[in-house]
Amino acid sequence: MIVDTHCHLDFDRFSDDLDDVFARAADAGVAGYVLIGINPDSWRATQVIAEQRSNVWRAAGLHPNSVSELWDTGLLAALQREVESGELVAVGEIGVDLYRSDDSRELQLEAFEAQLLLAQNAGLPVVIHQRAAESEVLDVLRRHQPVAGVMHCFSGDWDFARACLEVGLHLGVGGIATFPSAAATREAIRQAPLDRLLLETDAPFLAPQPVRGKRNEPAYLAHVVDTVAGTCGVSSASIEEETTRNAINVFGLTI
């Protein structure tokens, strides 16, 4: 039994076969899903899916790549209403992404900190996206530690992993950990306590190495489990049990 703690099953790439995606995932042992809403349209779409399935939960936030277009006080107020609805298990994904440009750096930082504070005031964990912004994200987190939640799509080395753990976060482990080029990330996973690891796909993105290039989906988490188990020197069953317990604890899931 495993939990996909980060997937985007509301995206158009799943519109034609979503029931089949859930069926394949169930056959692979996936027992729960956290759908990540990245903007108001996504919040609504994930809500529809979650209302139809008892093992699907929602997170909502404004993705940093949409900050320039959508961030304002109205957006924050709308997210506050989402939080107050009681339907969310986390705020996210939120964070800072400077991979393509740093033109919106200050606005991204403003949006990140505001959403982080909203989550903390509500007692909710956060789902954090960072790309080419490790120092910027850590600066914010350290000002507001301890921070409950997850560093999504963890792809860093042990130094970054340790910094995330020190502020209170879990590490979200997905397809990147299976890539041949990700030796430093696997070493960080090996050193991290098992009770601080979560499994995720980021579906439809970042399919694991054995199916790389395909549309990612929750059923492929089995490849990630095997990689983490081999990296940590434990059984796949142990990784499934530990990460499921972690998902339940972090997000307050009932499975």
ABEGO torsion letter per residue (X at the ends): XBBBABBBAABAAAAAAAAAAAAAAAAAGBABBBBBBABAAAAAAAAAAAAABAABBBBBBBBAAAAAAABBAAAAAAAAAAAAAGABABBOBBEBBAAABAAAAAAAAAAAAAAAAAAAAAGBBBBBBBBGAAAAAAAAAAAAOBBBEBBBGBABBAAAAAAAAAAGBBBBBBAAAABAAAAAAAAAAAABBAAABBBBAGOABGBBAAABGBBBBAAAAAAAAAAAAAAAGBBAAAAAAAAAAAAAAAAGBBX
